[in-house]
Amino acid sequence: QVKFVESGGGLVQPGGSLTVSCVASGYNITKSLMRWYRRPPGKEREFVAWITGDGDAANYADSVKGRFAVSRDNIKNTVYLQMNNLKVEDTGMYLCAVGTTYGQGTQVIVSS
């Protein structure tokens, strides 16, 4: 059974940093393009970033470009999303995905 478990969310002040992780089980992510999404309160899910299987390429939503960085450790079957200079509008549930399989997410709240 394929399962993704996100962790690392929490409450952070504007301008702060946070790194969230996504660990896969029942699935080897080595050759898979991994994606991060977020679901702001009361809004639809939106794309945040993706990274190729070998980690050589990544792409970001314009709203997070220059502030967020996606990385992966295929040995640990884990993908990371480092978030810097966080803004209130970054608040939301952060989920990782492969294809149409999503994790449950980890909550990030940016507030003073």
N, C-alpha and C positions, 0 to 999 in steps of 0.2 A: 504494500500500500504506500503510495507516494504521499509524503507529508512534508510541509514546510512550517517551521516554527520560528517566528520572529521574536526578538527580544532587544532590550536596551533602551526602550522608550522611557519617557519620564517628563517631569516638569523642568523647564529651563527658562531663564530670563532672555529677553531680546538681546541679540548680540552674542549669545552663548553658543556652545558647541555640544554636539551629541553624536554618538555613533550607534546605529542600529545594525543588528545582525540577522541573518536568515540561515538556518541550518536545515539541510534537506535529509530526509531519511527515506529509505525504500526507493531511492533514485540517485543515480550518479550524475552530477551536474556538469561533469568535465567538458562535454561537448555541447552544452546547451547555452543558448543566449538567455541570460537571466534579466528580469525586469523588476523595477521597483515602482510601485504606485502609492498614492495616498488618497484618503477619502476625508476631506475637510468636513467639519460638522455641518450637517444639513445640505451637503452638496454631493455631486456624483464623484465617483472615483476618477482620478486623473493620473496621467503618466508622469513619472519623475525622472527615471533614468534606465538605461540598459547597458549591459556589458557582454561582450562576446565570450565564447567558451574558453578561449585562450587568454582572455583578459587584455588583448592588444588594442581593443577599440571600445569606446563608450560613447554614449550620447545622452544629452540632458534636456529637460524641458527648459525653455527660456527663463522661466521664473526662478530656477535654481542654479543656472549656469554660473560658474565662477565661485559658487558657495558650497556646492555639494560635490562629493567625489565617491564614485562607486568602485569597489574592488572585490576581489574574490580569492579564496584559498581552496583550490580544488582538492587538495589532500584532506582538508577538513570538511569538504563538501559544504562550504559556507560562503555566503556573499555578504558584503558589508556596504553600508551607506554612511559615509562621514558627512555630517552636516555642520557647517560653520556659519557664523554671522546670522544666526537664526532670526526670523521675523515672526511676528504674531500670525501672519497669514500662512506660515508653515505648519501651523497646528493641524493635526489630523491623525488618522489611523494609517500607519505605514505597512504596506503588504508587499511581499515578494511573489514572483510568479514565473512559471514556465508554461508556455502554451496557455491552456485555459485552466490550469491548476494554480490556485492561490492559497497563501497561508491565511491564518486568522488575523494577523496583524499585531502591531505594537503601537500603543498610543503615545503620541508626542504632543505636549502642550507647551506652547511658547507664550509666556505671560509674565508681567512684572508684578 
